[in-house]
Amino acid sequence: MTLRKILSYDAGPFWQLAKYGLVGVMATGVQTVIFYVLASTCLECLGPDDIAVRLFSLPAAQFTGAEPWYASRGAIASVATAAGFIIANIFCWLMNRAFVFRPGRFRWYVEFAAFFGAAAFATLLALGIMKFLIDCFGMMTTAAVAVEIVVSFFINFFVRKFVVFRR
């Protein structure tokens, strides 16, 4: 099979799933980079024990755990994730539309609104879970973000496949 055929809409179910996965990985990368840039600079929600701080030598906020800032860490992480979400989903919609799914039954602006709305719903639900894990269980931010990504992925796949791009 040629690369041109693989990149076409008629590549078949296997290649469609593979392209969807690749687009999802790239969009997750966009969101993750934006999250960590914000979380390690202006929003400062990474603690010194966070695995990303240790692995990538990111700057961490210094705290004892008693500061008022520490109690709002989950909300601050949610803001950083929301910023990444917006940019990543614009990227994701463009890539899905160009390489994965034929434009669906809706006009492009309705399709975009449905795509973004479904992603917003999935992300809000996943952010709630992330915030809960951080605030109630003291889970490290990076581990809670990983849970948020997995929850968002499954919700988004089904909604995009069977609603947004359905012909």
C-alpha positions as CSV (number, residue, x, y, z in Angstrom):
1,M,0.0,0.0,0.0
2,T,1.4,3.4,-0.9
3,L,1.8,6.3,1.4
4,R,-0.7,8.3,-0.6
5,K,-3.3,5.5,-0.2
6,I,-2.6,5.3,3.6
7,L,-3.1,9.1,4.0
8,S,-6.3,9.0,2.0
9,Y,-9.8,8.7,3.6
10,D,-10.2,5.3,1.8
11,A,-7.2,3.6,3.6
12,G,-9.4,1.2,5.5
13,P,-10.3,0.7,9.1
14,F,-6.8,-0.4,10.3
15,W,-5.1,2.6,8.8
16,Q,-7.9,4.9,10.0
17,L,-7.4,3.7,13.5
18,A,-3.6,4.0,13.2
19,K,-3.9,7.6,11.9
20,Y,-6.4,8.5,14.6
21,G,-3.9,7.1,17.2
22,L,-1.0,9.1,15.7
23,V,-3.0,12.3,15.6
24,G,-4.1,11.6,19.2
25,V,-0.5,11.1,20.3
26,M,0.6,14.4,18.5
27,A,-2.3,16.3,20.1
28,T,-1.6,14.9,23.5
29,G,2.0,15.9,23.0
30,V,0.9,19.5,22.1
31,Q,-1.3,19.6,25.2
32,T,1.4,18.1,27.5
33,V,4.1,20.5,26.3
34,I,1.8,23.5,26.9
35,F,0.8,22.1,30.3
36,Y,4.4,21.6,31.5
37,V,5.6,25.0,30.2
38,L,2.8,26.7,32.1
39,A,3.0,24.4,35.2
40,S,6.7,24.9,35.6
41,T,6.7,28.6,34.9
42,C,3.9,31.1,35.4
43,L,1.3,28.7,37.1
44,E,3.8,26.8,39.3
45,C,1.8,23.8,40.3
46,L,4.6,21.2,40.2
47,G,6.1,20.2,43.5
48,P,9.8,19.1,43.9
49,D,8.7,15.5,44.3
50,D,6.9,15.4,40.9
51,I,8.3,12.9,38.5
52,A,8.4,15.4,35.6
53,V,10.5,17.7,37.7
54,R,12.9,14.9,38.5
55,L,13.1,13.4,35.0
56,F,13.3,16.7,33.0
57,S,14.8,19.0,35.6
58,L,11.8,21.3,35.4
59,P,11.5,24.2,37.9
60,A,9.3,23.3,40.9
61,A,7.5,25.6,43.3
62,Q,9.0,25.4,46.8
63,F,6.5,24.8,49.6
64,T,6.1,23.0,52.9
65,G,2.5,21.8,52.2
66,A,1.0,24.3,54.6
67,E,0.8,27.3,52.2
68,P,-2.5,28.4,50.8
69,W,-1.1,27.9,47.3
70,Y,-0.6,24.2,48.0
71,A,-4.3,23.7,48.6
72,S,-5.2,25.2,45.2
73,R,-2.6,23.1,43.3
74,G,-5.4,21.0,41.7
75,A,-7.2,24.1,40.4
76,I,-4.0,25.6,39.1
77,A,-3.1,22.3,37.3
78,S,-6.6,22.4,35.8
79,V,-6.0,25.9,34.3
80,A,-2.7,24.8,32.8
81,T,-4.5,21.7,31.3
82,A,-7.3,23.9,29.9
83,A,-4.9,26.1,28.1
84,G,-3.2,23.1,26.5
85,F,-6.6,21.6,25.7
86,I,-7.7,24.6,23.6
87,I,-4.6,24.6,21.4
88,A,-4.4,20.8,21.2
89,N,-8.0,20.4,20.1
90,I,-7.7,23.0,17.3
91,F,-4.7,21.1,16.1
92,C,-6.5,17.7,16.5
93,W,-9.6,18.8,14.6
94,L,-7.5,20.0,11.7
95,M,-5.5,16.8,11.6
96,N,-8.5,14.5,12.0
97,R,-10.3,16.3,9.2
98,A,-7.3,16.4,6.9
99,F,-6.0,12.8,7.4
100,V,-8.4,10.6,9.4
101,F,-12.1,11.2,8.8
102,R,-14.0,12.5,5.9
103,P,-15.8,15.6,6.9
104,G,-19.1,14.5,8.4
105,R,-22.7,15.5,7.7
106,F,-22.3,18.9,9.3
107,R,-21.0,22.2,7.9
108,W,-17.4,22.8,9.0
109,Y,-18.3,25.3,11.8
110,V,-21.0,23.0,13.2
111,E,-18.6,20.0,13.0
112,F,-15.9,22.1,14.8
113,A,-18.3,23.2,17.5
114,A,-19.4,19.5,18.0
115,F,-15.8,18.3,18.0
116,F,-14.8,21.0,20.5
117,G,-17.9,20.6,22.6
118,A,-17.4,16.8,22.9
119,A,-13.8,17.4,23.8
120,A,-14.7,20.0,26.3
121,F,-17.2,17.7,28.0
122,A,-14.6,14.8,28.1
123,T,-11.9,17.1,29.4
124,L,-14.1,18.7,32.1
125,L,-15.0,15.3,33.3
126,A,-11.4,14.2,33.2
127,L,-10.2,17.4,34.9
128,G,-12.7,16.8,37.7
129,I,-11.2,13.3,38.2
130,M,-7.7,14.8,38.0
131,K,-8.5,17.5,40.6
132,F,-10.2,14.9,42.9
133,L,-7.1,12.6,42.7
134,I,-4.8,15.5,43.6
135,D,-6.9,17.1,46.3
136,C,-8.3,14.0,48.0
137,F,-5.5,11.5,47.6
138,G,-2.5,13.8,47.2
139,M,-1.6,12.1,43.9
140,M,1.4,13.6,42.2
141,T,0.3,16.1,39.4
142,T,2.0,14.0,36.6
143,A,0.2,10.8,37.6
144,A,-3.2,12.6,37.8
145,V,-2.6,14.1,34.4
146,A,-1.9,10.6,33.0
147,V,-5.3,9.5,34.3
148,E,-6.9,12.6,32.8
149,I,-5.4,11.8,29.4
150,V,-6.7,8.2,29.4
151,V,-10.2,9.2,30.4
152,S,-10.3,11.9,27.7
153,F,-9.0,9.6,25.0
154,F,-11.8,7.0,25.4
155,I,-14.6,9.5,25.6
156,N,-13.3,11.5,22.6
157,F,-12.7,8.5,20.4
158,F,-16.3,7.2,20.6
159,V,-17.9,10.6,20.2
160,R,-15.7,11.6,17.2
161,K,-16.1,8.3,15.4
162,F,-19.8,7.9,15.9
163,V,-21.2,11.4,16.2
164,V,-18.9,14.2,14.9
165,F,-17.6,12.6,11.8
166,R,-20.5,10.2,11.1
167,R,-21.7,10.5,7.6
